[in-house]
Amino acid sequence: MGFFDFMTEDIAIDLGTANTLIIHNGKVVIDNPSIVAQNRMTGKIIATGKDARQMQGKTHENIKTIRPLKDGVIADFHASEEMIKEFIKQIPAIRKKIFPPSLRMVICIPSGITEVEKRAVIDSARHMRANEIYLIYEPMAAAIGVGIDIMEPKGNMIIDIGGGTTEIAVIALAGIVCDQSVKVAGDLFTSDIMYYMRTQHNLHVGETTAEKIKINIGAATEDLDDAPEDLMVQGRDLLSGKPKQVQVSFREIAKALDKSILRIEDAVMETLSKTPPELAADIYNTGIYLAGGGSMLRGLDKRLSRKTDLPVYVAEDPLRAVVRGTGIALKDLNKYKSVLIK
C-alpha cells in the first residue's frame, strides 16, 4: 500500500463455466459468456464472449469455439488466459490508461476445487499482471451477495447453481461448516434437453437452441402457477435429415430435467443431514437461499421447498449474486480477511 496505489486497479472476478463477470469500482463492467473462438491454423484467438457465442455451432473447419472452463474450473489454460486478458482490456477505466496497471484481484472458486486447480487460477491471474491475488469460495461469495451477515454465530444455507457445478453450503461465523459440490448444473440441464429432443422428437438441436429452450420454457416441476406458452423448436430431423420444427411444452422439459434435479435434491438432503443440530435449528428459521443462473429455473424453489419442508428464497438478480459478493469482499478486505485465501 502507499505511493503506487494509484497505479493499482481493484477488480473482482466471477470466473464461471457459463459466464464471466467482472466488477470494477463497485459496478459490473463485464458480463460475457465464457467462450472463445480460435483459428485452428494459427492458434490465434479471434473472438471472445458474445461474439464467440454467436459463432458456436456455426463454424467451419478452420475455426473452433472453446469453452475454457469446465465444471467451474480451468480446463484449457491458454484459452482461459487469453479470454480473461481480453475481458480485462475491455474494462473502460483500464482501456483509457496508457500503461497497463497492476491489479489487485479477488477471484471466485468452487468449494470442491483441488490444489492443482487452485494453482491454475492463481497462475492465470499472475500472467495478468496481478500482484495481489485473493480467492474466495463461491458459496461464501454468494452468501455475501445475497445479503447474509456471514460473521454472525448463526447458520445459513446457500445453494449456488451455476453453469458447471451446484455448490451447497452451510455457513456460520464466516466459515463453511459443511458443504457439497455436485457437477449437476446449467450445462447438464442443457445436455438433458438435447438428449430429450433427440429421443422423444427425433430432432437434433444444438447447444444454443437447447439453451434457448431452457431459458424460455425450462421448468423444474409440472405444476406451475404461471406456465409459459409452448415453444416452436427448429432443428434437424434424425430420420429424414431435413430441417424440421416441433412444438415443445414446459411439462416436457420438466420431465427431461427431472433426473438432474433429483440429484441436486439428494445433495441438499445430504448436506442437511451433516449439519450440526444448533445450525439446523437456525436454518429451520431462516430457510434456504438460492443463487446462480440455475436458480432461475421455474418452480425450482417450490420443488426444493417441498422436498426439505423449509422456505426457499431466490436471491434478487441471482446471476450476479456471486460477483456482487466478491465485489463486497474486495471493497472491505480487512473485514473479510478470514474468508479470503491469499
DRENDO-1510 file (C-alpha; in Angstrom, 1 decimal, always signed):
<recs>
REC; n; res; u; v; w
REC; 1; MET; +0.0; +0.0; +0.0 .
REC; 2; GLY; +1.1; +3.6; -0.4 .
REC; 3; PHE; +2.8; +5.6; -3.2 .
REC; 4; PHE; +2.0; +3.2; -6.0 .
REC; 5; ASP; -1.7; +2.7; -5.0 .
REC; 6; PHE; -2.8; +5.0; -7.8 .
REC; 7; MET; -1.2; +2.5; -10.3 .
REC; 8; THR; -3.2; -0.4; -8.9 .
REC; 9; GLU; -6.7; -1.3; -10.0 .
REC; 10; ASP; -9.0; -3.4; -7.9 .
REC; 11; ILE; -11.1; -6.0; -9.8 .
REC; 12; ALA; -13.4; -8.8; -8.6 .
REC; 13; ILE; -13.9; -11.7; -11.0 .
REC; 14; ASP; -16.5; -14.4; -11.0 .
REC; 15; LEU; -14.9; -16.9; -13.4 .
REC; 16; GLY; -17.9; -19.0; -14.3 .
REC; 17; THR; -18.4; -22.0; -16.6 .
REC; 18; ALA; -21.1; -20.2; -18.4 .
REC; 19; ASN; -20.4; -16.5; -17.8 .
REC; 20; THR; -17.5; -14.4; -16.6 .
REC; 21; LEU; -18.4; -11.3; -14.7 .
REC; 22; ILE; -16.0; -8.6; -13.6 .
REC; 23; ILE; -16.7; -5.8; -11.0 .
REC; 24; HIS; -14.6; -2.6; -11.1 .
REC; 25; ASN; -15.3; +0.4; -8.8 .
REC; 26; GLY; -18.4; -1.3; -7.4 .
REC; 27; LYS; -20.0; -1.8; -10.9 .
REC; 28; VAL; -20.4; -4.8; -13.1 .
REC; 29; VAL; -18.3; -3.8; -16.1 .
REC; 30; ILE; -18.0; -7.1; -17.9 .
REC; 31; ASP; -20.8; -9.7; -18.2 .
REC; 32; ASN; -19.9; -12.1; -21.0 .
REC; 33; PRO; -20.2; -15.7; -21.9 .
REC; 34; SER; -17.1; -17.8; -21.1 .
REC; 35; ILE; -16.3; -18.8; -24.6 .
REC; 36; VAL; -13.6; -18.1; -27.1 .
REC; 37; ALA; -13.2; -18.7; -30.9 .
REC; 38; GLN; -9.8; -19.8; -32.1 .
REC; 39; ASN; -8.3; -20.1; -35.6 .
REC; 40; ARG; -7.1; -23.7; -35.9 .
REC; 41; MET; -4.3; -22.8; -38.4 .
REC; 42; THR; -2.6; -20.0; -36.4 .
REC; 43; GLY; -3.8; -20.9; -32.9 .
REC; 44; LYS; -4.9; -17.2; -32.5 .
REC; 45; ILE; -8.0; -16.2; -30.5 .
REC; 46; ILE; -10.2; -14.4; -32.9 .
REC; 47; ALA; -13.3; -13.7; -30.7 .
REC; 48; THR; -14.3; -13.8; -27.1 .
REC; 49; GLY; -17.5; -13.6; -25.1 .
REC; 50; LYS; -20.7; -12.6; -27.0 .
REC; 51; ASP; -19.0; -12.6; -30.5 .
REC; 52; ALA; -17.6; -16.1; -29.9 .
REC; 53; ARG; -21.0; -17.3; -28.7 .
REC; 54; GLN; -22.7; -16.2; -31.9 .
REC; 55; MET; -20.2; -18.5; -33.8 .
REC; 56; GLN; -20.9; -21.5; -31.6 .
REC; 57; GLY; -22.2; -24.5; -33.6 .
REC; 58; LYS; -21.8; -22.5; -36.9 .
REC; 59; THR; -18.1; -22.6; -37.5 .
REC; 60; HIS; -16.2; -24.2; -40.5 .
REC; 61; GLU; -13.1; -26.4; -40.1 .
REC; 62; ASN; -10.6; -23.5; -39.6 .
REC; 63; ILE; -12.4; -22.1; -36.6 .
REC; 64; LYS; -13.2; -23.8; -33.4 .
REC; 65; THR; -15.1; -22.5; -30.4 .
REC; 66; ILE; -13.7; -23.4; -26.9 .
REC; 67; ARG; -15.3; -23.2; -23.5 .
REC; 68; PRO; -12.2; -22.9; -21.4 .
REC; 69; LEU; -13.9; -23.7; -18.1 .
REC; 70; LYS; -15.5; -27.0; -17.3 .
REC; 71; ASP; -17.3; -27.8; -14.0 .
REC; 72; GLY; -16.3; -24.4; -12.7 .
REC; 73; VAL; -12.5; -24.9; -13.1 .
REC; 74; ILE; -10.0; -24.1; -15.9 .
REC; 75; ALA; -9.9; -26.9; -18.4 .
REC; 76; ASP; -8.0; -25.1; -21.2 .
REC; 77; PHE; -5.3; -22.9; -19.7 .
REC; 78; HIS; -4.2; -20.9; -22.8 .
REC; 79; ALA; -7.8; -20.2; -23.9 .
REC; 80; SER; -8.9; -19.1; -20.4 .
REC; 81; GLU; -5.9; -16.8; -20.0 .
REC; 82; GLU; -6.5; -15.1; -23.4 .
REC; 83; MET; -10.2; -14.8; -22.6 .
REC; 84; ILE; -9.6; -13.1; -19.2 .
REC; 85; LYS; -6.9; -10.8; -20.7 .
REC; 86; GLU; -9.4; -9.7; -23.4 .
REC; 87; PHE; -12.1; -9.1; -20.8 .
REC; 88; ILE; -9.8; -7.1; -18.6 .
REC; 89; LYS; -8.7; -5.0; -21.6 .
REC; 90; GLN; -12.4; -4.2; -22.2 .
REC; 91; ILE; -12.9; -2.6; -18.7 .
REC; 92; PRO; -13.5; +1.1; -19.6 .
REC; 93; ALA; -11.2; +2.6; -16.9 .
REC; 94; ILE; -8.3; +0.3; -17.8 .
REC; 95; ARG; -8.8; +0.8; -21.6 .
REC; 96; LYS; -8.1; +4.6; -21.1 .
REC; 97; LYS; -4.8; +4.1; -19.4 .
REC; 98; ILE; -1.5; +4.5; -21.4 .
REC; 99; PHE; +0.4; +1.9; -19.3 .
REC; 100; PRO; -1.4; -1.3; -18.2 .
REC; 101; PRO; -1.9; -1.0; -14.4 .
REC; 102; SER; -1.0; -3.7; -11.9 .
REC; 103; LEU; -4.1; -5.4; -10.5 .
REC; 104; ARG; -5.4; -6.5; -7.1 .
REC; 105; MET; -7.9; -9.3; -7.7 .
REC; 106; VAL; -10.4; -11.3; -5.8 .
REC; 107; ILE; -11.4; -14.4; -7.8 .
REC; 108; CYS; -14.2; -16.8; -7.1 .
REC; 109; ILE; -13.6; -20.6; -6.9 .
REC; 110; PRO; -15.8; -23.6; -6.4 .
REC; 111; SER; -15.7; -25.1; -2.9 .
REC; 112; GLY; -14.8; -28.6; -4.3 .
REC; 113; ILE; -11.7; -27.4; -6.1 .
REC; 114; THR; -8.4; -29.3; -5.8 .
REC; 115; GLU; -5.0; -27.7; -5.0 .
REC; 116; VAL; -3.9; -28.2; -8.7 .
REC; 117; GLU; -6.9; -26.4; -10.0 .
REC; 118; LYS; -6.4; -23.6; -7.4 .
REC; 119; ARG; -2.8; -23.2; -8.7 .
REC; 120; ALA; -4.1; -22.9; -12.3 .
REC; 121; VAL; -6.4; -20.0; -11.3 .
REC; 122; ILE; -3.5; -18.2; -9.4 .
REC; 123; ASP; -1.0; -18.7; -12.3 .
REC; 124; SER; -3.6; -17.3; -14.7 .
REC; 125; ALA; -4.0; -14.2; -12.6 .
REC; 126; ARG; -0.2; -13.8; -12.2 .
REC; 127; HIS; +0.1; -13.6; -16.0 .
REC; 128; MET; -2.5; -10.9; -16.0 .
REC; 129; ARG; -0.1; -8.5; -14.0 .
REC; 130; ALA; -1.9; -9.2; -10.8 .
REC; 131; ASN; +0.4; -8.5; -7.8 .
REC; 132; GLU; -2.2; -9.2; -5.1 .
REC; 133; ILE; -4.5; -12.2; -5.6 .
REC; 134; TYR; -7.2; -13.4; -3.2 .
REC; 135; LEU; -9.5; -16.4; -3.7 .
REC; 136; ILE; -13.0; -16.7; -2.2 .
REC; 137; TYR; -15.2; -19.8; -2.3 .
REC; 138; GLU; -18.3; -19.5; -4.4 .
REC; 139; PRO; -20.9; -20.3; -1.7 .
REC; 140; MET; -19.3; -17.7; +0.6 .
REC; 141; ALA; -19.4; -15.1; -2.1 .
REC; 142; ALA; -23.0; -15.9; -2.9 .
REC; 143; ALA; -24.0; -15.6; +0.7 .
REC; 144; ILE; -22.3; -12.2; +1.0 .
REC; 145; GLY; -24.0; -11.2; -2.3 .
REC; 146; VAL; -27.4; -12.3; -1.1 .
REC; 147; GLY; -27.1; -10.0; +1.9 .
REC; 148; ILE; -26.4; -12.6; +4.6 .
REC; 149; ASP; -24.3; -11.4; +7.5 .
REC; 150; ILE; -21.8; -14.2; +7.4 .
REC; 151; MET; -19.9; -13.1; +10.6 .
REC; 152; GLU; -22.9; -13.8; +12.9 .
REC; 153; PRO; -22.9; -17.0; +15.0 .
REC; 154; LYS; -26.0; -18.2; +13.1 .
REC; 155; GLY; -26.4; -20.9; +10.5 .
REC; 156; ASN; -27.4; -20.0; +6.9 .
REC; 157; MET; -27.8; -22.4; +4.0 .
REC; 158; ILE; -27.0; -21.3; +0.5 .
REC; 159; ILE; -27.3; -23.2; -2.8 .
REC; 160; ASP; -25.5; -21.7; -5.8 .
REC; 161; ILE; -26.5; -23.3; -9.1 .
REC; 162; GLY; -24.1; -22.2; -11.7 .
REC; 163; GLY; -23.2; -23.5; -15.2 .
REC; 164; GLY; -20.8; -26.3; -14.2 .
REC; 165; THR; -21.4; -27.0; -10.5 .
REC; 166; THR; -24.0; -26.7; -7.8 .
REC; 167; GLU; -22.4; -25.5; -4.6 .
REC; 168; ILE; -24.4; -26.2; -1.4 .
REC; 169; ALA; -23.0; -24.9; +1.9 .
REC; 170; VAL; -24.0; -24.2; +5.5 .
REC; 171; ILE; -22.2; -21.0; +6.7 .
REC; 172; ALA; -21.7; -19.7; +10.2 .
REC; 173; LEU; -19.1; -17.4; +11.9 .
REC; 174; ALA; -17.5; -16.6; +8.5 .
REC; 175; GLY; -16.7; -20.2; +7.7 .
REC; 176; ILE; -18.2; -23.1; +5.8 .
REC; 177; VAL; -19.4; -25.7; +8.3 .
REC; 178; CYS; -20.4; -28.4; +5.8 .
REC; 179; ASP; -20.6; -28.3; +2.0 .
REC; 180; GLN; -21.3; -30.3; -1.0 .
REC; 181; SER; -20.2; -29.6; -4.6 .
REC; 182; VAL; -22.0; -31.6; -7.3 .
REC; 183; LYS; -21.4; -31.4; -11.0 .
REC; 184; VAL; -25.0; -31.0; -11.9 .
REC; 185; ALA; -25.9; -27.5; -13.1 .
REC; 186; GLY; -27.0; -25.4; -16.1 .
REC; 187; ASP; -24.7; -27.2; -18.6 .
REC; 188; LEU; -26.1; -30.6; -17.6 .
REC; 189; PHE; -29.7; -29.2; -17.9 .
REC; 190; THR; -28.8; -28.1; -21.5 .
REC; 191; SER; -27.5; -31.6; -22.3 .
REC; 192; ASP; -30.6; -33.2; -20.8 .
REC; 193; ILE; -32.8; -31.1; -23.1 .
REC; 194; MET; -30.7; -32.0; -26.2 .
REC; 195; TYR; -31.0; -35.7; -25.3 .
REC; 196; TYR; -34.8; -35.4; -24.7 .
REC; 197; MET; -35.3; -33.7; -28.1 .
REC; 198; ARG; -33.3; -36.5; -29.8 .
REC; 199; THR; -35.0; -39.4; -28.1 .
REC; 200; GLN; -38.6; -38.1; -27.9 .
REC; 201; HIS; -38.9; -35.9; -31.1 .
REC; 202; ASN; -36.1; -37.3; -33.3 .
REC; 203; LEU; -34.9; -33.8; -33.5 .
REC; 204; HIS; -31.2; -32.9; -33.4 .
REC; 205; VAL; -30.7; -29.5; -31.8 .
REC; 206; GLY; -27.5; -27.6; -31.0 .
REC; 207; GLU; -26.4; -26.3; -27.6 .
REC; 208; THR; -27.5; -22.7; -28.4 .
REC; 209; THR; -31.1; -23.9; -29.2 .
REC; 210; ALA; -31.2; -26.1; -26.1 .
REC; 211; GLU; -30.1; -23.2; -24.0 .
REC; 212; LYS; -32.9; -21.1; -25.6 .
REC; 213; ILE; -35.5; -23.8; -24.7 .
REC; 214; LYS; -34.2; -23.9; -21.1 .
REC; 215; ILE; -34.5; -20.1; -20.7 .
REC; 216; ASN; -37.9; -19.8; -22.4 .
REC; 217; ILE; -39.8; -22.8; -21.1 .
REC; 218; GLY; -37.4; -24.6; -18.6 .
REC; 219; ALA; -39.2; -25.8; -15.5 .
REC; 220; ALA; -38.4; -28.0; -12.5 .
REC; 221; THR; -42.0; -29.1; -11.8 .
REC; 222; GLU; -45.1; -29.8; -13.9 .
REC; 223; ASP; -47.5; -27.7; -11.7 .
REC; 224; LEU; -46.5; -24.1; -12.3 .
REC; 225; ASP; -48.7; -21.2; -11.4 .
REC; 226; ASP; -47.9; -19.1; -14.4 .
REC; 227; ALA; -47.0; -21.6; -17.1 .
REC; 228; PRO; -45.0; -20.3; -20.1 .
REC; 229; GLU; -46.5; -20.8; -23.6 .
REC; 230; ASP; -45.3; -23.7; -25.8 .
REC; 231; LEU; -42.2; -23.0; -27.9 .
REC; 232; MET; -41.6; -23.8; -31.5 .
REC; 233; VAL; -38.2; -25.5; -31.9 .
REC; 234; GLN; -36.3; -25.9; -35.1 .
REC; 235; GLY; -33.5; -28.5; -35.8 .
REC; 236; ARG; -32.6; -31.4; -38.0 .
REC; 237; ASP; -34.8; -34.4; -38.3 .
REC; 238; LEU; -32.7; -37.5; -37.4 .
REC; 239; LEU; -34.7; -39.8; -39.7 .
REC; 240; SER; -35.0; -37.8; -42.9 .
REC; 241; GLY; -32.1; -35.4; -42.4 .
REC; 242; LYS; -34.4; -32.5; -43.3 .
REC; 243; PRO; -34.7; -29.4; -41.2 .
REC; 244; LYS; -38.0; -29.5; -39.2 .
REC; 245; GLN; -39.9; -27.8; -36.4 .
REC; 246; VAL; -41.7; -29.2; -33.4 .
REC; 247; GLN; -43.8; -27.7; -30.6 .
REC; 248; VAL; -42.5; -28.3; -27.1 .
REC; 249; SER; -44.2; -27.6; -23.8 .
REC; 250; PHE; -42.7; -26.8; -20.4 .
REC; 251; ARG; -44.1; -30.1; -19.0 .
REC; 252; GLU; -41.9; -32.0; -21.4 .
REC; 253; ILE; -38.8; -30.0; -20.2 .
REC; 254; ALA; -39.7; -30.6; -16.6 .
REC; 255; LYS; -39.7; -34.4; -17.4 .
REC; 256; ALA; -36.4; -34.0; -19.2 .
REC; 257; LEU; -34.7; -32.3; -16.3 .
REC; 258; ASP; -36.2; -34.5; -13.5 .
REC; 259; LYS; -33.3; -36.8; -13.0 .
REC; 260; SER; -30.7; -34.0; -12.7 .
REC; 261; ILE; -32.9; -32.0; -10.3 .
REC; 262; LEU; -33.3; -35.2; -8.2 .
REC; 263; ARG; -29.5; -35.3; -7.8 .
REC; 264; ILE; -29.5; -31.7; -6.6 .
REC; 265; GLU; -32.3; -32.6; -4.1 .
REC; 266; ASP; -30.3; -35.6; -2.8 .
REC; 267; ALA; -27.2; -33.4; -2.3 .
REC; 268; VAL; -29.2; -30.8; -0.4 .
REC; 269; MET; -30.7; -33.5; +1.8 .
REC; 270; GLU; -27.2; -35.0; +2.4 .
REC; 271; THR; -25.8; -31.6; +3.4 .
REC; 272; LEU; -28.7; -31.0; +5.8 .
REC; 273; SER; -28.1; -34.4; +7.4 .
REC; 274; LYS; -24.5; -33.4; +8.1 .
REC; 275; THR; -25.5; -30.1; +9.7 .
REC; 276; PRO; -24.9; -29.7; +13.4 .
REC; 277; PRO; -28.2; -29.6; +15.4 .
REC; 278; GLU; -27.8; -25.9; +16.6 .
REC; 279; LEU; -27.2; -24.7; +13.0 .
REC; 280; ALA; -30.1; -26.9; +11.7 .
REC; 281; ALA; -32.4; -25.1; +14.2 .
REC; 282; ASP; -31.2; -21.7; +12.7 .
REC; 283; ILE; -31.8; -23.0; +9.1 .
REC; 284; TYR; -35.3; -24.0; +10.1 .
REC; 285; ASN; -36.0; -20.3; +11.0 .
REC; 286; THR; -34.0; -18.6; +8.2 .
REC; 287; GLY; -34.8; -21.0; +5.3 .
REC; 288; ILE; -32.6; -21.7; +2.2 .
REC; 289; TYR; -31.2; -19.1; -0.2 .
REC; 290; LEU; -30.8; -19.9; -3.9 .
REC; 291; ALA; -28.3; -18.0; -6.1 .
REC; 292; GLY; -26.7; -18.5; -9.6 .
REC; 293; GLY; -28.3; -18.7; -13.0 .
REC; 294; GLY; -29.7; -22.2; -12.5 .
REC; 295; SER; -31.9; -21.0; -9.6 .
REC; 296; MET; -34.0; -19.1; -12.2 .
REC; 297; LEU; -35.4; -22.4; -13.4 .
REC; 298; ARG; -39.2; -22.0; -13.0 .
REC; 299; GLY; -40.6; -23.9; -9.9 .
REC; 300; LEU; -37.2; -25.0; -8.6 .
REC; 301; ASP; -37.7; -23.1; -5.3 .
REC; 302; LYS; -41.1; -24.6; -4.9 .
REC; 303; ARG; -39.8; -28.1; -5.6 .
REC; 304; LEU; -36.8; -27.8; -3.1 .
REC; 305; SER; -39.2; -26.3; -0.5 .
REC; 306; ARG; -41.5; -29.4; -0.9 .
REC; 307; LYS; -38.5; -31.7; -0.5 .
REC; 308; THR; -37.0; -30.1; +2.5 .
REC; 309; ASP; -40.1; -28.6; +4.2 .
REC; 310; LEU; -38.2; -25.3; +4.5 .
REC; 311; PRO; -38.9; -21.9; +3.0 .
REC; 312; VAL; -36.7; -21.4; -0.1 .
REC; 313; TYR; -35.8; -17.8; -1.3 .
REC; 314; VAL; -34.3; -16.9; -4.7 .
REC; 315; ALA; -31.8; -14.0; -4.5 .
REC; 316; GLU; -32.7; -10.9; -6.4 .
REC; 317; ASP; -30.7; -10.9; -9.6 .
REC; 318; PRO; -29.4; -14.4; -8.9 .
REC; 319; LEU; -27.0; -14.4; -11.9 .
REC; 320; ARG; -24.9; -11.6; -10.3 .
REC; 321; ALA; -25.2; -12.6; -6.6 .
REC; 322; VAL; -21.7; -14.3; -6.6 .
REC; 323; VAL; -19.9; -11.5; -8.3 .
REC; 324; ARG; -21.7; -9.0; -6.1 .
REC; 325; GLY; -20.4; -10.8; -3.0 .
REC; 326; THR; -16.9; -11.0; -4.5 .
REC; 327; GLY; -17.1; -7.2; -5.1 .
REC; 328; ILE; -18.2; -6.5; -1.5 .
REC; 329; ALA; -15.3; -8.7; -0.2 .
REC; 330; LEU; -12.8; -6.7; -2.4 .
REC; 331; LYS; -14.1; -3.4; -1.1 .
REC; 332; ASP; -13.5; -4.4; +2.5 .
REC; 333; LEU; -10.5; -6.7; +2.5 .
REC; 334; ASN; -9.9; -6.2; +6.2 .
REC; 335; LYS; -13.4; -7.2; +7.3 .
REC; 336; TYR; -13.5; -10.3; +5.1 .
REC; 337; LYS; -9.8; -11.3; +5.7 .
REC; 338; SER; -10.9; -14.6; +7.4 .
REC; 339; VAL; -12.9; -15.8; +4.3 .
REC; 340; LEU; -10.3; -14.8; +1.7 .
REC; 341; ILE; -7.4; -17.2; +0.7 .
REC; 342; LYS; -4.3; -15.2; -0.1 .
</recs>
